[in-house]
Amino acid sequence: MDEWEDRFIAMGFLGSGIPYIGIWLVAASAVASFAFAFQRFEEASIGSDGSTLLVGFAERFILVVAPRAQGAFVLSTSTLILRTEMLPKWPGYVALRK
């Protein structure tokens, strides 16, 4: 495999896997911050607007942003499997079909 192609695949692999983990951490911290604020402060100080905002933010991250990063990760992993032939070809083809 050429050096440039190796760098490109590594960039796609890491450039989609690391943000995917970060997306889940950000969504989890948004939900956890709401739970912490609800427990720490009085219920009256937390309005429905704030709870709607945090839950909506976490929901959008999990349902909209995370699948896009996951798709890029699966595409780069399948390309890596097919190009390097380090595994049988069927896992790469199965991942590309879904």
N, C-alpha and C positions, 0 to 999 in steps of 0.2 A: 504494500500500500504506500502511496506517495506521502511525503511528509506533510504537504499542505492538506491533503485529504484527511490525514490522521488528526491534524489540528482542528479542521472543520468539524469532524465528527465529535471530537472531545469537547469542543465549544458548545455544540448542540446538546450533547449529553449532559454536561455540567450546567450549561446555561438554561436548561429546562428543569432539571432535577432539583437543584438548590432553591430556585424561586418557588417550586411547588411545595417544598417543605416550609419555606417562609410564609407562604400564603396560609397554610394550615395553622401555623403558629400565630399569625396576626389575627385570624378568625377566632382561634381559641382564646387569645388574650382579650379580645373584645367581649366575648361572652363572660369570661372570668372577671373582667373589670365590672361588668354590670352586677354579677353575683356578689362581688366583694363590696361594692357600693351599697347594695341593698342590705347586706348584713351589717356593714359598718355604720351607716347613717340611718336616720329615721326614715320610715317609709314615706312620710309626707314630703321629705326633701327631694325625693326622686320622682319626677313627674313621668307621665306616660309618654311625653315627647322624647325624653332621654332614653327610655327603655326601647321605644320603637326605633330610634336611630341606631342604637348599638346592635339590637337584634337584626335589623335590616342590613346593617353593614356586614355583620358576620354571615348572614344568609347569602348576600350577594357574592361575597368572597368565596364561599364554599360552593355555591351553585352556578356561578358564572365564570369567575376567574380561574378557579382550581381545575376545572375540566379542560380548559384551554392549555394550561401548563402541562397537565397530564397527557394530553394529546401530543404535544411537542416532545415530551419525554418518551412516549411509546414509539413515535415515529423515528426519533434518533436512535433508540435502542434497537428497533427492528432493522434499521439501516446498518447499524454496527454488526448485528448478527449476520445479516446477509452478505456484507462486504468482507468481513474477516473470516467467516465460516468457522467460528469457534464453537458453535453449536450446530445441530442439524438445521436445515433450512426451514422446516415446518414451523418452529416457533415464530420466526420472523414473518412468515406469510400469514399465520393465524392472527398475529397482532395487527398486521396491516389491513386485514379484512374487516375487523370490527370497527 
